[in-house]
Amino acid sequence: MRRLFFFKCIIYWTCSIYAQENINSIYFDYPESNDFRPQKMLPVKFKGSFLKQDDSLIELKLDSNGISIFHNVVFQIPKEKMKEFQTSILNDSIFGIKKNIGLPFKSINDTIYAYLKQEYPIYVNDSSSSCFLFDNQLFLFSKAKDSLYSVIKLSFQKDTLFLVESDPSIFNESLISDIKIINKNKSFFLLEKNENNWKRFIKNGGFNDTTLYYKK
């Protein structure tokens, strides 16, 4: 029972991490100029499935519906312990790890390996979102509140996808003049709608918290 309790703790911990708010506490007014041409669909070259650098249990999927992160957890259950852990196999799934849901599994020698996949959308292609290409980089706008947006930047180098967010905790001094602090207690930052501000922000490395993903 202790081991089953440990499994459930892992599930809870995993869900709590990926349910938390996005890393960036900076928001944006939507820029309007000839250089920023909004579009609804992600360009074809950005679509596909990718595995996170140094952690192949985390998968990033980009398609016409948006972007999702899939976090995979593998559970090892010795066959002689299945009754003790209150797990059972029905058809091609194992039950008892996640409530009322059967999980895919593989049986190797005397051990069952169950796979739990959790999906966490980070960008949804809906009426309140849009994207634009600028200098071969894709900027994804998700409406946060009123007319404010959170933004993710994507770029490609060969088979490597760079997913970049804006983390104000590592801003350099060259960015401060463009950023307006809305709420000091909650570190609510805003980049106001201005073409030159946007270009300067991008050039000076405002999108600075990078995660690498490799094409599957």
Backbone as a chain_set.jsonl record, in Angstrom:
{"seq": "MRRLFFFKCIIYWTCSIYAQENINSIYFDYPESNDFRPQKMLPVKFKGSFLKQDDSLIELKLDSNGISIFHNVVFQIPKEKMKEFQTSILNDSIFGIKKNIGLPFKSINDTIYAYLKQEYPIYVNDSSSSCFLFDNQLFLFSKAKDSLYSVIKLSFQKDTLFLVESDPSIFNESLISDIKIINKNKSFFLLEKNENNWKRFIKNGGFNDTTLYYKK", "coords": {"N": [[0.824, -1.206, 0.0], [1.994, 1.18, 0.68], [3.624, 1.678, -1.477], [1.79, 2.069, -3.547], [0.579, 4.355, -2.585], [2.735, 6.071, -2.879], [2.899, 6.104, -5.688], [0.522, 7.478, -6.282], [1.084, 9.907, -5.12], [3.069, 10.826, -6.828], [1.565, 11.25, -9.157], [-0.13, 13.308, -8.274], [1.761, 15.3, -7.681], [2.917, 15.695, -10.21], [0.701, 16.664, -11.662], [0.171, 18.999, -10.242], [2.408, 20.591, -10.722], [2.269, 21.086, -13.508], [-0.12, 22.338, -13.664], [0.22, 24.782, -12.66], [0.619, 28.395, -12.838], [1.773, 30.039, -15.836], [5.289, 30.584, -16.469], [5.922, 33.211, -17.133], [5.357, 36.453, -15.967], [4.791, 38.668, -17.319], [2.948, 40.791, -19.435], [1.395, 41.716, -22.579], [0.497, 44.39, -24.761], [-1.196, 44.113, -27.831], [0.825, 44.249, -30.671], [0.705, 46.446, -33.49], [1.466, 46.739, -36.768], [3.009, 46.987, -40.023], [4.967, 45.087, -40.014], [4.161, 43.093, -38.33], [2.13, 40.627, -38.94], [-0.838, 39.282, -38.263], [-1.959, 35.878, -37.905], [-3.98, 32.903, -37.944], [-3.413, 30.164, -38.069], [-0.815, 27.844, -37.254], [2.341, 27.911, -38.885], [3.326, 25.386, -41.265], [5.909, 24.333, -40.954], [6.387, 24.456, -38.247], [4.84, 22.566, -37.083], [4.316, 19.341, -35.507], [5.771, 16.601, -33.546], [7.759, 16.697, -30.622], [10.547, 15.984, -28.492], [11.563, 16.751, -25.197], [14.662, 18.287, -24.372], [17.042, 16.34, -22.689], [15.062, 15.035, -21.265], [13.15, 12.724, -22.14], [10.625, 11.9, -21.46], [8.924, 13.957, -21.581], [6.89, 15.428, -23.892], [6.322, 17.552, -26.656], [3.701, 18.763, -28.566], [2.688, 20.126, -31.601], [0.047, 21.327, -33.454], [-2.786, 22.002, -35.626], [-4.644, 22.73, -33.742], [-3.308, 23.886, -31.671], [-0.804, 24.057, -29.073], [0.483, 21.535, -27.041], [1.782, 20.113, -24.027], [2.911, 16.938, -23.206], [3.199, 14.945, -20.484], [4.823, 12.136, -19.433], [4.552, 9.402, -17.237], [6.077, 6.587, -15.826], [5.152, 3.58, -14.291], [6.294, 1.019, -12.221], [5.266, -2.186, -11.437], [5.491, -4.991, -9.6], [4.356, -8.224, -10.498], [3.429, -9.977, -8.523], [2.594, -8.266, -6.618], [0.304, -7.024, -7.411], [-2.32, -7.512, -6.466], [-2.083, -6.61, -3.851], [-1.593, -3.903, -4.323], [-3.991, -3.212, -5.348], [-4.537, -3.308, -8.092], [-5.569, -4.193, -11.429], [-5.922, -6.066, -14.492], [-7.641, -5.414, -17.431], [-8.738, -6.373, -20.505], [-6.738, -4.58, -22.636], [-5.634, -2.842, -20.823], [-4.468, -1.483, -17.661], [-5.897, -1.177, -14.465], [-6.443, 0.877, -11.529], [-4.387, 2.548, -10.839], [-4.868, 5.201, -11.666], [-7.879, 6.79, -10.889], [-10.707, 5.141, -12.039], [-9.781, 5.02, -14.633], [-8.245, 3.287, -17.235], [-4.895, 2.346, -17.931], [-2.39, 2.192, -20.509], [-0.009, -0.514, -20.818], [3.035, -2.468, -20.428], [4.185, -5.78, -20.222], [6.927, -7.193, -18.792], [8.887, -9.85, -18.135], [8.576, -10.433, -14.759], [7.315, -8.089, -14.141], [5.05, -5.362, -14.37], [4.766, -2.577, -16.465], [3.337, 0.412, -16.377], [1.854, 3.169, -18.143], [1.322, 6.539, -17.777], [-0.095, 9.302, -19.231], [-0.246, 12.745, -19.242], [-1.927, 15.599, -20.431], [-1.209, 18.976, -21.147], [-2.322, 21.854, -22.261], [-0.622, 24.617, -23.692], [-0.944, 26.574, -25.472], [-3.78, 27.547, -27.148], [-5.535, 27.365, -30.101], [-7.793, 29.531, -30.628], [-10.614, 31.85, -30.689], [-9.59, 33.972, -29.235], [-6.902, 34.011, -29.522], [-3.807, 34.34, -31.394], [-1.183, 34.474, -33.878], [2.081, 35.518, -35.102], [4.602, 35.817, -37.631], [7.938, 36.9, -37.372], [11.022, 37.948, -38.395], [11.708, 35.237, -38.922], [10.838, 34.037, -36.622], [8.292, 32.735, -34.542], [5.588, 34.152, -32.928], [3.349, 33.603, -30.358], [0.243, 34.556, -29.307], [-1.723, 34.615, -26.464], [-4.762, 35.417, -25.05], [-4.982, 37.006, -21.97], [-6.293, 38.734, -20.097], [-8.763, 41.28, -20.407], [-7.434, 43.401, -22.751], [-4.959, 42.34, -22.76], [-2.108, 40.205, -23.351], [-0.412, 37.067, -23.006], [2.729, 35.787, -24.14], [4.432, 33.47, -26.214], [7.469, 32.515, -27.709], [8.597, 30.916, -30.648], [11.185, 29.216, -32.374], [13.245, 27.783, -34.979], [16.068, 25.649, -35.474], [17.504, 23.71, -37.646], [16.663, 20.502, -36.676], [15.874, 21.25, -34.195], [13.723, 22.692, -31.859], [13.108, 25.783, -30.41], [11.597, 26.866, -27.609], [10.528, 29.724, -26.142], [10.043, 31.782, -23.347], [9.066, 34.732, -21.499], [10.759, 35.835, -18.849], [10.667, 37.932, -16.263], [12.425, 38.013, -14.097], [14.984, 37.691, -14.96], [15.6, 39.838, -16.562], [17.612, 42.146, -18.393], [19.286, 45.33, -17.991], [18.871, 46.86, -20.255], [16.302, 46.42, -21.054], [14.551, 47.47, -19.235], [13.582, 50.094, -19.559], [11.555, 49.88, -21.397], [9.557, 48.541, -20.141], [6.655, 48.534, -18.222], [5.752, 48.647, -14.86], [3.031, 47.209, -13.389], [1.954, 46.093, -11.077], [3.655, 45.961, -8.234], [3.772, 44.161, -6.117], [2.924, 41.698, -7.111], [4.568, 41.397, -9.219], [3.761, 42.245, -11.831], [4.207, 42.899, -15.053], [4.253, 45.005, -17.962], [4.455, 45.325, -21.465], [3.912, 47.921, -23.504], [1.806, 48.733, -26.35], [3.668, 49.304, -29.052], [5.511, 49.709, -31.894], [8.335, 50.111, -32.135], [9.16, 49.642, -29.5], [8.547, 46.921, -29.318], [10.285, 45.745, -31.226], [12.748, 46.446, -30.134], [12.6, 45.139, -27.698], [12.544, 42.436, -28.48], [15.007, 42.246, -29.861], [16.82, 42.784, -27.784], [16.699, 40.564, -26.207], [14.376, 39.961, -24.682], [12.644, 37.78, -24.574], [13.516, 35.206, -22.832], [13.717, 32.824, -21.358], [14.528, 29.753, -22.079], [13.543, 26.649, -23.56], [14.563, 23.599, -24.951], [13.542, 21.468, -27.627], [13.536, 18.39, -29.382], [13.025, 17.134, -32.659], [10.912, 14.38, -33.194]], "CA": [[0.0, 0.0, 0.0], [2.87, 2.345, 0.737], [4.119, 1.953, -2.812], [0.677, 2.636, -4.292], [0.458, 5.73, -2.099], [3.83, 6.797, -3.517], [2.495, 6.321, -7.072], [-0.507, 8.518, -6.33], [1.752, 11.174, -4.807], [3.75, 11.258, -8.055], [0.533, 11.783, -10.043], [-0.563, 14.602, -7.734], [2.883, 16.237, -7.838], [3.035, 15.995, -11.627], [-0.422, 17.511, -12.066], [0.258, 20.303, -9.597], [3.445, 21.369, -11.4], [1.858, 21.526, -14.829], [-1.331, 23.139, -13.564], [0.551, 26.09, -12.122], [0.612, 29.458, -13.815], [2.916, 30.124, -16.724], [6.446, 31.192, -15.828], [6.044, 34.64, -17.371], [4.399, 37.359, -15.336], [4.769, 39.882, -18.129], [1.881, 40.756, -20.419], [1.672, 42.559, -23.73], [-0.5, 44.922, -25.675], [-0.968, 43.518, -29.151], [1.482, 45.215, -31.564], [0.075, 46.611, -34.798], [2.296, 47.416, -37.761], [3.162, 46.184, -41.235], [5.908, 43.995, -39.765], [3.501, 42.061, -37.543], [0.928, 40.222, -39.667], [-1.481, 38.213, -37.498], [-2.536, 34.729, -38.592], [-4.611, 31.991, -36.99], [-2.857, 28.824, -38.143], [0.631, 27.713, -37.126], [2.984, 27.498, -40.131], [3.54, 23.946, -41.365], [7.238, 23.919, -40.495], [6.412, 24.405, -36.786], [3.978, 21.494, -36.602], [4.961, 18.053, -35.305], [5.988, 16.15, -32.174], [9.123, 16.951, -30.196], [10.901, 15.508, -27.156], [12.319, 17.753, -24.456], [16.082, 18.013, -24.167], [17.419, 15.695, -21.422], [13.913, 14.44, -20.576], [12.326, 12.192, -23.219], [9.27, 11.627, -20.987], [8.123, 15.153, -21.84], [6.704, 15.577, -25.331], [5.634, 18.756, -27.096], [3.0, 18.502, -29.824], [2.148, 21.316, -32.246], [-0.831, 21.031, -34.58], [-3.701, 23.095, -35.964], [-5.423, 23.105, -32.558], [-2.472, 24.631, -30.737], [0.404, 23.413, -28.551], [0.288, 20.837, -25.768], [2.878, 19.348, -23.448], [2.508, 15.642, -22.67], [4.139, 14.463, -19.469], [4.65, 10.689, -19.281], [5.064, 8.801, -16.011], [6.13, 5.125, -15.921], [5.008, 2.912, -13.005], [6.727, -0.38, -12.175], [4.461, -2.941, -10.478], [5.747, -6.433, -9.621], [3.093, -8.932, -10.695], [2.947, -10.583, -7.277], [2.101, -7.204, -5.746], [-0.843, -6.367, -8.031], [-3.478, -7.597, -5.57], [-1.801, -5.728, -2.714], [-1.716, -2.531, -4.785], [-5.363, -3.057, -5.833], [-4.538, -3.102, -9.529], [-6.062, -5.339, -12.188], [-5.815, -5.911, -15.939], [-8.856, -5.691, -18.186], [-8.414, -6.219, -21.924], [-5.365, -4.143, -22.891], [-5.323, -1.747, -19.905], [-4.361, -1.797, -16.245], [-6.704, -0.266, -13.663], [-6.094, 0.967, -10.121], [-3.387, 3.598, -10.62], [-5.643, 6.44, -11.745], [-9.27, 6.452, -10.611], [-11.667, 4.855, -13.121], [-9.153, 5.126, -15.956], [-7.276, 2.251, -17.548], [-3.673, 2.863, -18.53], [-1.633, 1.223, -21.31], [1.081, -1.112, -20.056], [3.817, -3.547, -21.015], [4.573, -6.806, -19.255], [8.27, -7.712, -19.059], [9.225, -10.827, -17.094], [7.637, -10.457, -13.641], [6.968, -6.703, -13.794], [4.155, -4.586, -15.225], [5.148, -1.184, -16.636], [2.165, 1.182, -16.785], [2.199, 4.486, -18.674], [0.338, 7.591, -17.563], [0.212, 10.496, -20.028], [-1.063, 13.904, -18.923], [-1.832, 16.646, -21.442], [-1.324, 20.329, -20.616], [-2.247, 22.845, -23.349], [0.05, 25.883, -23.369], [-1.459, 27.54, -26.432], [-4.978, 27.016, -27.791], [-5.903, 28.143, -31.28], [-9.208, 29.887, -30.549], [-10.949, 33.209, -31.128], [-8.858, 34.979, -28.463], [-5.461, 33.818, -29.718], [-3.303, 34.547, -32.749], [0.28, 34.388, -33.937], [2.663, 36.17, -36.262], [6.01, 35.558, -37.923], [8.78, 38.092, -37.428], [12.426, 37.519, -38.454], [11.731, 33.764, -38.854], [10.418, 33.594, -35.3], [6.843, 32.704, -34.421], [5.102, 34.664, -31.647], [2.008, 33.093, -30.082], [-0.458, 35.427, -28.37], [-2.885, 34.064, -25.768], [-5.396, 36.488, -24.291], [-4.968, 36.752, -20.532], [-7.392, 39.514, -19.521], [-9.046, 42.517, -21.148], [-6.722, 43.422, -24.033], [-3.583, 41.933, -22.491], [-1.767, 38.878, -23.851], [0.869, 36.425, -22.712], [3.343, 35.467, -25.425], [5.48, 32.458, -26.329], [8.206, 32.63, -28.967], [9.137, 29.672, -31.185], [12.101, 29.327, -33.503], [13.807, 26.508, -35.409], [17.405, 25.494, -36.031], [17.526, 22.327, -38.111], [15.602, 19.705, -36.053], [15.714, 21.688, -32.814], [12.729, 23.721, -31.641], [13.367, 26.611, -29.241], [10.398, 27.467, -27.026], [11.071, 30.766, -25.281], [9.095, 32.607, -22.614], [9.641, 35.958, -20.983], [10.86, 35.766, -17.393], [11.177, 39.24, -15.809], [13.452, 37.895, -13.06], [16.317, 37.718, -15.574], [15.721, 40.959, -17.486], [18.793, 42.984, -18.274], [18.964, 46.75, -17.836], [18.469, 47.458, -21.532], [14.877, 46.198, -21.266], [13.741, 48.077, -18.191], [12.951, 51.341, -20.004], [10.372, 49.566, -22.194], [8.617, 47.769, -19.341], [5.879, 49.264, -17.226], [5.362, 47.803, -13.739], [1.633, 47.45, -13.043], [1.727, 45.712, -9.683], [4.953, 45.582, -7.695], [3.649, 43.018, -5.199], [2.77, 40.466, -7.871], [5.497, 41.475, -10.356], [2.968, 42.314, -13.048], [4.894, 43.785, -15.982], [3.535, 45.211, -19.221], [5.088, 45.996, -22.596], [2.808, 48.591, -24.17], [1.736, 48.597, -27.801], [4.526, 50.245, -29.752], [6.33, 48.902, -32.804], [9.756, 50.226, -31.804], [9.356, 48.934, -28.237], [8.536, 45.479, -29.593], [11.516, 45.35, -31.913], [13.847, 46.582, -29.183], [12.418, 44.078, -26.704], [12.966, 41.172, -29.112], [16.437, 42.339, -30.153], [17.595, 42.787, -26.543], [16.573, 39.299, -25.476], [13.291, 39.962, -23.707], [12.181, 36.403, -24.443], [14.823, 34.778, -22.34], [13.711, 31.539, -20.65], [14.467, 28.864, -23.254], [13.501, 25.191, -23.449], [14.848, 22.979, -26.25], [12.85, 20.231, -27.97], [14.09, 17.776, -30.585], [12.057, 16.49, -33.533], [10.822, 12.92, -33.042]], "C": [[0.865, 1.267, 0.0], [3.353, 2.719, -0.66], [3.022, 2.566, -3.692], [0.459, 4.092, -3.884], [1.529, 6.617, -2.736], [3.498, 7.108, -4.972], [1.516, 7.481, -7.175], [0.078, 9.889, -6.006], [2.458, 11.731, -6.032], [2.749, 11.89, -9.009], [0.121, 13.177, -9.593], [0.515, 15.662, -7.945], [3.03, 16.665, -9.282], [1.945, 16.953, -12.07], [-0.295, 18.908, -11.482], [1.289, 21.19, -10.274], [2.926, 21.927, -12.717], [0.549, 22.297, -14.825], [-1.031, 24.547, -13.068], [0.61, 27.134, -13.228], [1.894, 29.452, -14.65], [4.062, 30.866, -16.039], [6.451, 32.712, -15.994], [4.936, 35.424, -16.684], [4.448, 38.708, -16.043], [3.691, 39.717, -19.184], [2.119, 41.84, -21.466], [0.404, 43.149, -24.312], [-0.169, 44.377, -27.058], [-0.34, 44.553, -30.092], [0.777, 45.277, -32.918], [1.018, 47.392, -35.717], [2.384, 46.511, -38.973], [4.088, 44.993, -41.024], [5.258, 42.832, -39.027], [2.168, 41.719, -38.2], [0.278, 39.042, -38.943], [-1.988, 37.094, -38.406], [-3.056, 33.757, -37.545], [-3.914, 30.633, -36.942], [-1.342, 28.837, -37.958], [1.214, 27.31, -38.472], [3.348, 26.017, -40.1], [4.87, 23.525, -40.754], [7.331, 23.824, -38.972], [5.587, 23.238, -36.227], [4.756, 20.188, -36.452], [5.08, 17.705, -33.833], [7.467, 16.249, -31.832], [9.33, 16.415, -28.783], [11.799, 16.532, -26.475], [13.771, 17.319, -24.275], [16.304, 17.436, -22.768], [16.233, 15.109, -20.661], [12.919, 13.939, -21.619], [10.929, 11.78, -22.767], [8.356, 12.835, -21.167], [8.103, 15.404, -23.355], [5.916, 16.848, -25.62], [4.995, 18.458, -28.452], [2.391, 19.796, -30.338], [1.303, 20.888, -33.437], [-1.774, 22.2, -34.796], [-4.51, 23.57, -34.765], [-4.622, 23.916, -31.552], [-1.248, 23.839, -30.31], [0.083, 22.783, -27.204], [1.575, 20.171, -25.337], [2.292, 18.056, -22.877], [3.595, 15.163, -21.717], [3.844, 12.998, -19.199], [5.295, 10.204, -17.991], [4.992, 7.284, -16.17], [6.084, 4.534, -14.52], [5.451, 1.464, -13.129], [5.955, -1.101, -11.08], [4.819, -4.421, -10.592], [4.421, -7.191, -9.677], [2.544, -9.515, -9.403], [2.383, -9.546, -6.311], [0.816, -6.561, -6.281], [-2.075, -6.384, -7.123], [-3.301, -6.652, -4.389], [-1.986, -4.273, -3.094], [-3.101, -2.231, -5.362], [-5.407, -2.681, -7.311], [-5.02, -4.368, -10.221], [-5.976, -5.018, -13.672], [-7.133, -6.307, -16.584], [-8.594, -5.351, -19.644], [-6.962, -5.769, -22.083], [-4.939, -3.01, -21.963], [-5.21, -2.245, -18.477], [-5.103, -0.723, -15.446], [-6.223, -0.274, -12.22], [-5.056, 2.026, -9.8], [-4.054, 4.965, -10.642], [-7.123, 6.092, -11.695], [-10.106, 6.32, -11.883], [-11.089, 4.95, -14.525], [-8.133, 4.0, -16.131], [-6.081, 2.827, -18.274], [-3.022, 1.793, -19.406], [-0.446, 0.696, -20.508], [1.854, -2.101, -20.921], [4.208, -4.511, -19.904], [5.925, -7.383, -19.651], [8.693, -8.559, -17.872], [8.181, -10.776, -15.977], [7.176, -9.061, -13.232], [6.041, -6.094, -14.843], [4.653, -3.145, -15.269], [3.948, -0.427, -17.212], [2.579, 2.594, -17.172], [1.039, 5.459, -18.467], [0.778, 8.828, -18.335], [-0.78, 11.597, -19.668], [-0.83, 14.986, -19.971], [-2.079, 18.009, -20.814], [-1.194, 21.329, -21.768], [-1.54, 24.114, -22.879], [-0.311, 26.972, -24.374], [-2.618, 26.893, -27.167], [-5.366, 27.932, -28.941], [-7.407, 28.414, -31.251], [-9.404, 31.348, -30.93], [-10.16, 34.29, -30.396], [-7.347, 34.84, -28.602], [-5.081, 34.111, -31.162], [-1.784, 34.45, -32.713], [0.783, 35.22, -35.114], [4.133, 35.785, -36.382], [6.756, 36.879, -37.994], [10.231, 37.63, -37.353], [12.566, 36.012, -38.244], [11.449, 33.216, -37.458], [8.899, 33.689, -35.217], [6.445, 33.146, -33.018], [3.645, 34.267, -31.466], [1.355, 33.923, -28.99], [-1.677, 34.71, -27.784], [-3.469, 35.157, -24.876], [-5.469, 36.118, -22.82], [-6.135, 37.456, -19.851], [-7.535, 40.795, -20.319], [-8.351, 42.477, -22.509], [-5.262, 43.014, -23.866], [-3.346, 40.484, -22.898], [-0.469, 38.381, -23.214], [1.411, 35.893, -24.035], [4.414, 34.391, -25.272], [6.161, 32.656, -27.686], [8.751, 31.261, -29.369], [10.101, 29.98, -32.32], [12.734, 27.962, -33.755], [15.262, 26.662, -35.805], [17.572, 24.022, -36.355], [16.383, 21.556, -37.465], [15.35, 20.099, -34.601], [14.714, 22.84, -32.736], [13.049, 24.457, -30.345], [12.047, 27.23, -28.79], [10.867, 28.45, -25.96], [9.937, 31.569, -24.65], [9.821, 33.824, -22.052], [9.6, 35.945, -19.464], [11.473, 37.065, -16.869], [12.293, 39.147, -14.778], [14.864, 37.93, -13.644], [16.411, 38.786, -16.67], [17.056, 41.666, -17.288], [18.371, 44.458, -18.303], [18.462, 47.385, -19.129], [16.978, 47.294, -21.804], [13.999, 47.018, -20.342], [12.974, 49.304, -18.68], [11.676, 51.087, -20.8], [9.259, 48.915, -21.379], [7.94, 48.645, -18.296], [5.459, 48.305, -16.122], [3.946, 48.173, -13.308], [1.372, 47.187, -11.57], [3.036, 45.195, -9.104], [4.871, 44.324, -6.833], [3.584, 41.685, -5.949], [3.674, 40.439, -9.101], [4.759, 41.411, -11.682], [3.606, 43.352, -13.972], [4.107, 43.883, -17.291], [4.439, 45.878, -20.25], [3.961, 46.593, -23.433], [2.943, 48.518, -25.688], [2.54, 49.702, -28.497], [5.494, 49.438, -30.601], [7.81, 48.928, -32.43], [10.075, 49.53, -30.483], [9.437, 47.434, -28.461], [9.857, 45.03, -30.215], [12.716, 45.414, -30.971], [13.79, 45.466, -28.141], [12.902, 42.726, -27.241], [14.476, 41.158, -29.322], [17.285, 42.206, -28.894], [17.393, 41.547, -25.684], [15.502, 39.288, -24.412], [12.687, 38.584, -23.503], [13.395, 35.561, -24.1], [14.853, 33.446, -21.592], [13.465, 30.44, -21.67], [14.436, 27.388, -22.862], [13.692, 24.609, -24.835], [14.077, 21.671, -26.4], [13.407, 19.709, -29.286], [13.017, 17.015, -31.353], [12.082, 14.983, -33.334], [11.113, 12.231, -34.371]], "O": [[0.51, 2.281, -0.6], [3.479, 3.897, -0.997], [3.289, 3.469, -4.485], [0.19, 4.951, -4.724], [1.267, 7.767, -3.088], [3.763, 8.209, -5.454], [1.653, 8.352, -8.033], [-0.365, 10.905, -6.541], [2.46, 12.941, -6.263], [3.025, 12.93, -9.606], [0.03, 14.105, -10.397], [0.216, 16.788, -8.342], [3.24, 17.844, -9.568], [2.214, 17.934, -12.764], [-0.616, 19.893, -12.148], [1.087, 22.398, -10.394], [3.119, 23.106, -13.014], [0.145, 22.848, -15.849], [-1.912, 25.407, -13.055], [0.648, 26.796, -14.411], [2.935, 28.941, -14.236], [3.835, 31.677, -15.141], [6.923, 33.429, -15.112], [3.753, 35.108, -16.802], [4.182, 39.75, -15.444], [3.533, 38.641, -19.761], [2.925, 42.75, -21.274], [-0.637, 42.493, -24.355], [0.999, 44.203, -27.406], [-0.912, 45.624, -30.292], [0.307, 44.257, -33.424], [1.322, 48.558, -35.467], [1.885, 45.386, -38.949], [4.014, 44.006, -41.756], [5.749, 41.706, -39.092], [1.188, 42.444, -38.032], [0.789, 37.924, -39.003], [-2.397, 37.342, -39.541], [-2.623, 33.785, -36.393], [-3.836, 30.018, -35.879], [-0.663, 29.738, -38.45], [0.647, 26.452, -39.147], [3.641, 25.463, -39.041], [4.954, 22.48, -40.109], [8.246, 23.187, -38.451], [5.637, 22.96, -35.029], [5.728, 19.949, -37.169], [4.56, 18.416, -32.974], [8.325, 15.923, -32.652], [8.401, 16.396, -27.977], [12.686, 17.108, -27.104], [14.064, 16.144, -24.056], [15.812, 17.983, -21.781], [16.392, 14.718, -19.505], [11.959, 14.635, -21.95], [10.121, 11.354, -23.591], [7.151, 12.746, -20.932], [9.141, 15.568, -23.996], [4.963, 17.176, -24.914], [5.655, 17.966, -29.368], [1.669, 20.483, -29.616], [1.778, 20.175, -34.322], [-1.586, 23.27, -34.216], [-5.011, 24.694, -34.766], [-5.196, 24.562, -30.676], [-0.713, 23.045, -31.084], [-0.515, 23.418, -26.335], [2.365, 19.719, -26.167], [1.297, 18.083, -22.152], [4.754, 14.999, -22.099], [2.738, 12.652, -18.783], [6.437, 10.547, -17.688], [3.968, 6.751, -16.598], [6.867, 4.922, -13.653], [5.026, 0.76, -14.045], [5.98, -0.681, -9.923], [4.48, -5.05, -11.594], [3.472, -6.836, -8.979], [1.329, -9.546, -9.203], [1.767, -9.899, -5.305], [0.294, -5.637, -5.658], [-2.789, -5.386, -7.023], [-4.244, -5.978, -3.974], [-2.478, -3.481, -2.291], [-3.353, -1.115, -5.814], [-6.21, -1.846, -7.728], [-4.902, -5.47, -9.685], [-5.959, -3.852, -14.067], [-7.672, -7.383, -16.325], [-8.273, -4.213, -19.987], [-6.047, -6.501, -21.705], [-3.989, -2.289, -22.269], [-5.77, -3.28, -18.116], [-4.964, 0.472, -15.707], [-5.676, -1.264, -11.735], [-4.857, 2.372, -8.636], [-3.838, 5.787, -9.751], [-7.567, 5.183, -12.397], [-10.2, 7.247, -12.688], [-11.836, 4.958, -15.503], [-7.27, 3.791, -15.278], [-6.229, 3.696, -19.134], [-3.094, 0.608, -19.082], [0.062, 1.382, -19.621], [1.399, -2.514, -21.988], [4.522, -4.098, -18.788], [6.06, -7.989, -20.714], [8.839, -8.064, -16.754], [7.008, -11.052, -16.229], [6.703, -8.864, -12.113], [6.227, -6.288, -16.044], [4.932, -2.554, -14.226], [3.591, -0.6, -18.377], [3.524, 3.152, -16.615], [-0.078, 5.223, -18.928], [1.877, 9.344, -18.128], [-1.993, 11.415, -19.772], [0.308, 15.262, -20.353], [-3.027, 18.19, -20.05], [-0.082, 21.622, -22.207], [-1.827, 24.626, -21.797], [-0.021, 28.148, -24.156], [-2.467, 25.816, -27.745], [-5.507, 29.142, -28.759], [-8.197, 27.632, -31.78], [-8.488, 32.001, -31.429], [-10.067, 35.416, -30.885], [-6.596, 35.485, -27.871], [-5.937, 34.127, -32.046], [-1.181, 34.355, -31.644], [0.016, 35.582, -36.006], [4.806, 35.477, -35.399], [6.284, 37.848, -38.588], [10.636, 36.999, -36.376], [13.427, 35.56, -37.488], [11.781, 32.07, -37.152], [8.296, 34.615, -35.759], [6.912, 32.579, -32.031], [2.805, 34.558, -32.317], [1.86, 33.986, -27.869], [-2.552, 34.255, -28.52], [-2.767, 35.746, -24.055], [-5.958, 35.046, -22.464], [-6.886, 36.828, -19.105], [-6.558, 41.33, -20.841], [-8.649, 41.61, -23.33], [-4.427, 43.306, -24.723], [-4.24, 39.643, -22.808], [0.441, 39.157, -22.925], [0.642, 35.585, -24.946], [5.198, 34.405, -24.323], [5.498, 32.93, -28.687], [9.299, 30.535, -28.54], [9.869, 30.885, -33.122], [12.76, 27.1, -32.876], [15.653, 27.669, -36.395], [17.758, 23.191, -35.466], [15.224, 21.913, -37.678], [14.69, 19.368, -33.861], [14.838, 23.834, -33.451], [13.239, 23.831, -29.302], [11.452, 28.028, -29.514], [11.521, 28.062, -24.992], [8.997, 31.981, -25.329], [11.045, 33.921, -22.129], [8.528, 36.033, -18.864], [12.676, 37.277, -17.016], [13.039, 40.109, -14.599], [15.83, 38.17, -12.921], [17.208, 38.654, -17.599], [17.563, 41.77, -16.171], [17.222, 44.774, -18.608], [17.702, 48.353, -19.088], [16.439, 47.956, -22.69], [12.823, 47.237, -20.635], [11.839, 49.531, -18.261], [10.811, 51.959, -20.882], [8.142, 48.754, -21.871], [8.596, 49.401, -17.58], [4.873, 47.26, -16.403], [3.688, 49.309, -12.911], [0.67, 47.945, -10.9], [3.477, 44.099, -9.452], [5.798, 43.515, -6.822], [4.115, 40.675, -5.488], [3.55, 39.544, -9.938], [5.099, 40.611, -12.553], [3.547, 44.55, -13.696], [3.39, 42.956, -17.669], [5.106, 46.868, -19.953], [3.151, 45.863, -24.003], [4.021, 48.279, -26.231], [2.141, 50.866, -28.522], [6.214, 48.581, -30.087], [8.465, 47.886, -32.41], [11.125, 48.903, -30.347], [10.28, 46.753, -27.877], [10.463, 44.053, -29.775], [13.589, 44.547, -31.004], [14.821, 44.917, -27.755], [13.58, 41.974, -26.541], [15.145, 40.176, -29.001], [18.348, 41.587, -28.925], [17.87, 41.494, -24.55], [15.679, 38.682, -23.355], [12.263, 38.246, -22.398], [14.207, 35.241, -24.968], [15.934, 32.983, -21.226], [12.327, 30.217, -22.083], [15.169, 26.934, -21.983], [13.065, 25.062, -25.793], [13.964, 20.878, -25.465], [13.712, 20.483, -30.193], [12.192, 16.327, -30.752], [13.153, 14.376, -33.307], [11.086, 11.002, -34.448]]}, "num_chains": 1, "name": "protein.A"}
